[in-house]
Amino acid sequence: MDKTYDPHAIEQKWYQAWEANGYFAPHTEEGDNADSYCIMIPPPNVTGTLHMGHAFQDTIMDAL
């Protein structure tokens, strides 16, 4: 195993695979007739330091 991470060697391969499989293309099981939705994300603020709660909240929104 390499001691350092080379993002170009790894990510290029996976990005091409994701593109080829249509993982970035929007789709639904209902087709074009599905209702759309929007998640309102407030702008970031500077009232404190980042913590794991930020990552957890953003991960949930990304999954939706």
MOPESUL-V809233 format. One record per residue. N is the residue number from 1. RES is the residue in one letter. PHI is phi in whole degrees, -180 to 180 (* if undefined). D_CENTER is the distance of its C-alpha to the mean C-alpha in whole Angstrom. Layout:
BEGIN
{{N:RES:PHI:D_CENTER} {N:RES:PHI:D_CENTER}}
END
This chain:
BEGIN
{{1:M:*:27} {2:D:-66:26} {3:K:-82:27} {4:T:-124:24} {5:Y:-94:21} {6:D:-108:21} {7:P:-62:17} {8:H:-66:19} {9:A:-71:20} {10:I:-91:18} {11:E:-69:14} {12:Q:-62:17} {13:K:-61:18} {14:W:-71:14} {15:Y:-61:13} {16:Q:-63:16} {17:A:-66:16} {18:W:-66:13} {19:E:-62:14} {20:A:-63:17} {21:N:-91:16} {22:G:73:15} {23:Y:-69:11} {24:F:-95:10} {25:A:-83:13} {26:P:-69:13} {27:H:-158:15} {28:T:-137:17} {29:E:-72:20} {30:E:-85:22} {31:G:81:22} {32:D:-73:22} {33:N:-88:24} {34:A:-72:21} {35:D:-71:21} {36:S:-99:18} {37:Y:-147:17} {38:C:-136:15} {39:I:-103:14} {40:M:-80:16} {41:I:-109:15} {42:P:-68:17} {43:P:-65:18} {44:P:-64:18} {45:N:-125:21} {46:V:-116:23} {47:T:-87:25} {48:G:-170:24} {49:T:-97:22} {50:L:-66:19} {51:H:-147:19} {52:M:-62:17} {53:G:-61:17} {54:H:-62:14} {55:A:-64:12} {56:F:-63:13} {57:Q:-63:12} {58:D:-68:9} {59:T:-66:8} {60:I:-62:10} {61:M:-65:9} {62:D:-64:5} {63:A:-68:7} {64:L:-70:10}}
END
